Amino acid sequence: MTTLADAEMDGTATPRVDRLGVVIAILVAGSLALPFVTFRANRIASGNGLRLFDALPVLVAVSVAVVLVAALVTAVASRWPTFRLALGALALAALALGAGAAGAHLTPEGDTYARIAPASGFWLALFATAMLVTDAMVRLKLGPVSRLIALVVTAGLIAALLASGAWSHLSLLAEYRSRADVFWREAGTHLILAAGSLAAALAVGLPLGVLAYQVRAVRDPLINVLNIIQTIPSMALFGILIAPLGWIAANIPGGHALGIRGIGMAPAFLALFLYSLLPMVANTVVGLSGVSRAVVDAARGMGLTERQRLFQVEIPLALPVVLTGIRIVLVQNIGLATIAALIGGGGFGVFLFQGLGQTATDLILLGALPPVALAFAAAVVLDAVIEISGGGKA
């Protein structure tokens, strides 16, 4: 019997319109009506939005428009995931190269003050084509290794684009060039805040989770306290920590020498650590509780001690759920570390809040895009690790 899928593959069935593709097509079509880039005479001048054909040489604009229209039609009419992926990737490349070409085309010769930045049309088209690529990858049902390879290839292409100088005329890169040293210093601070608080939460949260799993009387009070901490707004928690940490720095010998301050990195690190405890403890408890009693009884019947059952049977089987907690914490901390800049904690938030204060969109993007990219990469990597670790689950 011929199925609908077979008929579609043979081309004998009436093609159905892809509903997600319709949304993508509307977004792409709308992006063509919006400014592709913004031109400003200098960093603080108001911008002038330019549509695709005003921002690029005619042949380049036609090329980008043709690729976008092809992606639009593919999103609506094609159900071949590989074809959708190819057109989506081609559209992303066209947008990236088109933005760089617009920067080179619009910047007056020898003018170091002019600023050209991607505008709403670029970002909307980028979002729509990224949706097309993501949808195609989901339909292809890529395995964890394939997703990791795709991530590495994507990161490599972005690095090659930046290293090639194709975007050197865009204002985002101009902001980066004038702050390159500070950028990498704050990047290091951001990673220390996010990864360091995760490491501390692992060291404390895992034993607490095991304790809460084994001693029921501890479980509910502990989870409730961590739930209360989780409900405190981040800025309020920073404020709460200022007084005790300031007192420790002033009165406890060695406290100031260890870097403890009322403001700065210490309260930011401690707040991120406290926020991390609930996902770590709760996922450890849920993971251990989900281990089959039959498996535990079998281990007990084999003569394993309680300690051996915990480390050789229960924790390995609970690992995917524990890793899910780690994924939640890492992605959460990468995002939350951005607001550490409000209390002098550093990180990418320094650029974001400077940009807000100066109404400088490019500086805001310089502080916002790296955490988004880091969080996305961390989620993809840890999702793959979780899937791989769960593959051997009994």
C-alpha positions as CSV (number, residue, x, y, z in Angstrom):
1,M,0.0,0.0,0.0
2,T,1.3,3.5,-0.9
3,T,1.5,5.8,2.1
4,L,1.2,9.5,2.0
5,A,4.9,9.8,2.8
6,D,5.7,7.5,-0.1
7,A,3.4,9.5,-2.4
8,E,5.1,12.7,-1.4
9,M,8.5,11.2,-2.0
10,D,7.3,10.0,-5.5
11,G,5.9,13.4,-6.1
12,T,2.4,12.0,-6.9
13,A,0.6,13.5,-3.9
14,T,-0.6,17.1,-3.7
15,P,2.0,19.1,-1.8
16,R,0.8,20.3,1.5
17,V,1.7,23.7,2.8
18,D,4.1,23.7,5.7
19,R,2.5,25.7,8.5
20,L,5.8,26.6,10.2
21,G,7.1,27.4,6.8
22,V,4.3,29.9,6.3
23,V,5.3,31.7,9.4
24,I,9.0,31.7,8.3
25,A,7.9,33.0,4.8
26,I,5.9,35.8,6.4
27,L,8.9,36.8,8.5
28,V,11.3,36.7,5.5
29,A,8.9,38.7,3.3
30,G,8.4,41.2,6.1
31,S,12.2,41.5,6.6
32,L,12.5,42.6,2.9
33,A,10.3,45.6,3.7
34,L,12.3,46.7,6.7
35,P,15.7,48.5,6.8
36,F,18.6,46.1,6.2
37,V,21.2,48.3,7.8
38,T,21.4,51.6,9.7
39,F,23.8,54.3,8.7
40,R,25.0,56.9,11.2
41,A,27.5,59.7,10.6
42,N,29.1,59.0,13.9
43,R,28.6,56.9,17.0
44,I,26.1,59.1,18.7
45,A,24.2,60.5,15.7
46,S,20.7,59.2,14.9
47,G,20.6,56.4,12.4
48,N,19.2,56.3,8.9
49,G,17.6,53.0,7.9
50,L,18.5,51.6,4.5
51,R,16.6,48.8,2.8
52,L,18.4,46.0,1.0
53,F,18.6,47.6,-2.4
54,D,19.7,51.0,-0.9
55,A,22.4,49.4,1.2
56,L,24.1,47.2,-1.3
57,P,25.4,47.3,-4.9
58,V,22.7,46.1,-7.2
59,L,24.1,42.8,-8.1
60,V,24.9,41.9,-4.5
61,A,21.4,43.0,-3.4
62,V,19.8,40.9,-6.1
63,S,21.8,37.9,-5.1
64,V,20.8,38.2,-1.4
65,A,17.2,38.8,-2.4
66,V,17.1,35.8,-4.7
67,V,18.5,33.5,-1.9
68,L,16.0,34.9,0.6
69,V,13.1,34.3,-1.8
70,A,14.3,30.8,-2.5
71,A,14.5,30.2,1.2
72,L,10.9,31.6,1.6
73,V,9.5,29.3,-1.1
74,T,11.4,26.3,0.3
75,A,10.0,26.9,3.8
76,V,6.5,26.9,2.5
77,A,6.6,24.2,-0.2
78,S,9.4,21.8,0.5
79,R,9.3,18.9,2.9
80,W,12.8,17.6,2.2
81,P,14.8,18.4,5.4
82,T,18.1,18.3,3.6
83,F,16.9,20.8,1.0
84,R,15.4,23.0,3.7
85,L,18.7,22.8,5.7
86,A,20.8,23.7,2.6
87,L,18.6,26.7,1.6
88,G,18.4,27.9,5.2
89,A,22.2,27.7,5.6
90,L,22.7,29.5,2.2
91,A,20.3,32.2,3.3
92,L,22.2,32.7,6.6
93,A,25.5,32.9,4.7
94,A,23.9,35.4,2.2
95,L,22.7,37.6,5.1
96,A,26.1,37.5,6.9
97,L,28.1,38.4,3.7
98,G,25.4,40.9,2.7
99,A,25.7,42.8,6.0
100,G,29.5,42.9,5.7
101,A,29.3,44.1,2.1
102,A,26.9,46.8,3.1
103,G,29.4,48.0,5.7
104,A,32.1,48.2,3.1
105,H,29.8,49.8,0.5
106,L,28.4,52.5,2.7
107,T,31.5,53.5,4.7
108,P,33.0,56.7,3.1
109,E,36.6,56.3,2.1
110,G,38.9,57.2,5.1
111,D,35.9,57.9,7.3
112,T,36.6,56.4,10.8
113,Y,33.5,57.9,12.4
114,A,30.7,56.5,10.3
115,R,28.8,53.6,11.8
116,I,26.9,50.9,9.8
117,A,24.9,48.4,11.8
118,P,22.6,45.6,10.9
119,A,19.0,46.8,11.2
120,S,15.6,45.2,11.9
121,G,15.3,43.7,8.5
122,F,18.6,41.9,8.9
123,W,17.8,40.6,12.3
124,L,14.2,39.5,11.3
125,A,15.5,37.6,8.3
126,L,18.3,36.1,10.4
127,F,15.7,34.9,12.9
128,A,13.5,33.4,10.3
129,T,16.3,31.6,8.4
130,A,17.7,30.3,11.7
131,M,14.2,28.9,12.4
132,L,14.3,27.2,9.0
133,V,17.7,25.6,9.7
134,T,16.7,24.5,13.2
135,D,13.4,23.0,11.9
136,A,15.4,21.1,9.2
137,M,17.8,19.7,11.8
138,V,14.9,18.6,14.0
139,R,13.3,16.8,11.0
140,L,16.6,15.1,10.2
141,K,16.7,13.7,13.8
142,L,20.4,14.3,14.1
143,G,22.1,12.3,16.8
144,P,24.2,13.9,19.6
145,V,27.5,13.5,17.7
146,S,26.1,15.1,14.6
147,R,24.7,18.0,16.6
148,L,28.1,18.5,18.2
149,I,29.7,18.5,14.7
150,A,27.2,21.0,13.5
151,L,27.9,23.2,16.5
152,V,31.7,23.0,15.8
153,V,31.2,23.7,12.1
154,T,28.9,26.7,12.9
155,A,31.4,28.1,15.4
156,G,34.2,27.7,12.9
157,L,32.3,29.5,10.1
158,I,31.5,32.4,12.5
159,A,35.2,32.6,13.5
160,A,36.2,32.5,9.9
161,L,33.8,35.3,9.0
162,L,35.1,37.5,11.8
163,A,38.8,36.7,11.0
164,S,38.3,37.3,7.3
165,G,37.5,41.0,7.9
166,A,34.2,40.7,6.1
167,W,32.5,42.5,9.0
168,S,35.3,44.9,9.7
169,H,33.3,47.9,8.6
170,L,30.3,47.1,10.8
171,S,29.9,49.2,14.0
172,L,29.7,46.1,16.2
173,L,33.3,45.2,15.3
174,A,34.3,48.9,15.7
175,E,33.1,48.8,19.3
176,Y,35.0,45.5,19.8
177,R,38.2,46.9,18.4
178,S,38.2,49.9,20.7
179,R,37.7,47.6,23.7
180,A,39.4,44.3,22.7
181,D,41.5,44.0,25.9
182,V,38.6,44.9,28.2
183,F,36.4,42.5,26.2
184,W,38.5,39.5,26.8
185,R,39.1,40.4,30.5
186,E,35.4,40.6,31.1
187,A,34.8,37.4,29.1
188,G,37.1,35.7,31.5
189,T,35.3,37.2,34.5
190,H,32.0,36.1,33.0
191,L,33.2,32.5,32.6
192,I,34.6,32.4,36.1
193,L,31.3,33.6,37.5
194,A,29.2,31.1,35.5
195,A,31.5,28.1,35.6
196,G,32.9,28.7,39.1
197,S,29.5,29.0,40.7
198,L,28.5,25.8,38.9
199,A,31.6,24.0,40.2
200,A,30.8,25.2,43.7
201,A,27.2,24.1,43.4
202,L,28.3,20.7,42.2
203,A,30.6,20.3,45.2
204,V,27.9,21.3,47.6
205,G,24.6,20.4,45.8
206,L,25.4,16.8,44.9
207,P,26.2,15.7,48.6
208,L,23.1,17.6,49.8
209,G,21.0,15.9,47.1
210,V,22.3,12.4,48.2
211,L,21.6,13.3,51.8
212,A,18.1,14.5,51.0
213,Y,17.5,11.3,49.1
214,Q,18.7,9.1,51.9
215,V,17.2,11.0,54.8
216,R,13.6,11.8,54.1
217,A,13.3,14.1,57.2
218,V,15.9,16.4,55.6
219,R,14.4,16.5,52.1
220,D,11.3,18.7,52.4
221,P,12.9,21.4,54.7
222,L,16.0,21.6,52.5
223,I,14.0,21.8,49.2
224,N,11.7,24.4,50.7
225,V,14.6,26.6,51.8
226,L,16.2,26.4,48.4
227,N,12.8,27.2,46.8
228,I,12.6,30.3,48.9
229,I,16.1,31.4,47.8
230,Q,15.1,30.8,44.2
231,T,12.1,33.1,44.5
232,I,14.2,36.1,45.6
233,P,14.8,38.5,42.7
234,S,18.5,38.6,41.7
235,M,18.9,42.3,42.4
236,A,17.3,41.9,45.8
237,L,19.6,39.0,46.6
238,F,22.6,41.0,45.6
239,G,21.4,43.7,47.9
240,I,20.9,41.3,50.8
241,L,24.4,39.9,50.4
242,I,26.1,43.3,50.4
243,A,25.8,43.8,54.2
244,P,27.0,40.4,55.5
245,L,29.9,40.2,52.9
246,G,30.9,43.8,53.7
247,W,31.0,42.9,57.4
248,I,33.1,39.8,56.8
249,A,35.5,41.8,54.7
250,A,35.9,44.4,57.4
251,N,35.9,42.2,60.5
252,I,37.1,38.7,59.7
253,P,40.9,38.4,59.4
254,G,41.8,37.3,55.9
255,G,38.4,38.0,54.4
256,H,39.4,41.1,52.5
257,A,42.6,39.3,51.3
258,L,40.5,36.5,49.9
259,G,38.6,38.9,47.7
260,I,35.4,39.1,49.8
261,R,33.7,42.5,49.3
262,G,30.3,44.0,49.9
263,I,30.1,44.7,46.2
264,G,31.9,43.3,43.2
265,M,32.5,39.7,42.2
266,A,32.0,38.1,45.6
267,P,28.3,38.8,46.1
268,A,27.6,38.0,42.4
269,F,29.4,34.6,42.7
270,L,27.6,33.8,46.0
271,A,24.2,34.7,44.5
272,L,24.8,32.5,41.4
273,F,25.9,29.7,43.7
274,L,22.8,30.0,45.8
275,Y,20.5,30.1,42.7
276,S,22.3,26.9,41.5
277,L,21.6,24.8,44.5
278,L,17.9,24.1,43.9
279,P,18.3,22.5,40.4
280,M,21.4,20.5,41.6
281,V,19.7,19.2,44.8
282,A,16.3,18.6,43.2
283,N,17.6,16.8,40.1
284,T,19.9,14.6,42.3
285,V,16.9,13.6,44.5
286,V,14.7,13.0,41.5
287,G,17.4,11.0,39.6
288,L,18.2,8.7,42.6
289,S,14.5,8.2,43.4
290,G,13.9,7.2,39.8
291,V,16.3,4.3,39.9
292,S,14.4,1.0,39.7
293,R,13.9,-0.7,43.1
294,A,14.4,-4.0,41.3
295,V,17.9,-2.9,40.2
296,V,18.8,-1.7,43.7
297,D,17.4,-5.0,45.2
298,A,19.5,-7.0,42.7
299,A,22.6,-5.1,43.7
300,R,21.8,-5.7,47.4
301,G,21.3,-9.4,46.6
302,M,24.8,-9.5,45.0
303,G,26.2,-8.4,48.4
304,L,27.0,-4.7,47.5
305,T,27.2,-2.4,50.5
306,E,25.1,0.7,50.7
307,R,28.1,2.8,49.6
308,Q,28.8,0.5,46.7
309,R,25.2,0.5,45.6
310,L,25.2,4.3,45.7
311,F,28.4,4.9,43.7
312,Q,28.3,1.8,41.4
313,V,24.6,1.5,40.7
314,E,22.3,4.4,41.7
315,I,24.4,7.4,40.8
316,P,25.4,6.0,37.3
317,L,21.8,5.3,36.6
318,A,20.7,8.7,37.9
319,L,23.4,10.5,35.9
320,P,21.2,11.7,32.9
321,V,18.9,13.5,35.4
322,V,21.8,14.9,37.3
323,L,23.4,16.1,34.1
324,T,20.0,17.8,33.2
325,G,20.4,19.8,36.5
326,I,23.9,20.8,35.5
327,R,22.6,21.9,32.1
328,I,19.9,24.0,33.7
329,V,22.4,25.6,36.1
330,L,25.1,26.4,33.5
331,V,22.6,28.0,31.1
332,Q,21.0,29.9,33.9
333,N,24.3,31.1,35.3
334,I,25.6,32.3,31.9
335,G,22.5,34.5,31.6
336,L,22.4,35.7,35.2
337,A,26.1,36.6,35.3
338,T,25.3,39.4,32.9
339,I,23.6,41.4,35.7
340,A,26.6,41.0,38.0
341,A,28.0,44.2,36.3
342,L,25.3,46.2,38.2
343,I,27.2,45.6,41.4
344,G,30.7,45.8,40.0
345,G,31.0,42.1,39.4
346,G,32.2,42.4,35.8
347,G,31.3,40.1,32.9
348,F,29.7,40.9,29.6
349,G,27.0,42.9,31.4
350,V,29.6,45.7,31.6
351,F,29.2,46.5,27.9
352,L,25.5,45.9,28.0
353,F,24.8,48.4,30.7
354,Q,27.3,50.9,29.3
355,G,25.4,50.6,26.0
356,L,22.1,51.2,27.7
357,G,23.5,54.3,29.5
358,Q,24.9,55.7,26.2
359,T,22.0,54.5,24.1
360,A,24.6,52.7,22.0
361,T,22.9,49.7,20.4
362,D,26.2,48.2,19.1
363,L,27.7,48.3,22.6
364,I,24.5,46.6,23.9
365,L,24.9,43.9,21.3
366,L,28.6,43.5,22.2
367,G,27.5,42.6,25.8
368,A,24.4,40.6,24.9
369,L,25.4,38.4,22.0
370,P,28.3,36.5,23.6
371,P,26.2,35.3,26.6
372,V,23.5,34.2,24.2
373,A,26.0,32.3,22.1
374,L,27.7,30.7,25.2
375,A,24.3,29.6,26.6
376,F,23.3,28.1,23.3
377,A,26.5,26.3,22.9
378,A,26.4,25.0,26.5
379,A,22.8,23.8,26.0
380,V,23.7,21.9,22.8
381,V,26.9,20.3,24.3
382,L,25.2,19.2,27.5
383,D,22.1,18.0,25.7
384,A,24.4,15.8,23.6
385,V,26.2,14.6,26.7
386,I,22.9,13.8,28.5
387,E,21.7,11.8,25.4
388,I,24.9,9.9,25.2
389,S,25.0,9.1,28.9
390,G,21.3,8.0,28.8
391,G,22.0,5.7,25.9
392,G,23.5,3.0,28.1
393,K,20.9,3.3,30.9
394,A,19.6,0.0,32.1
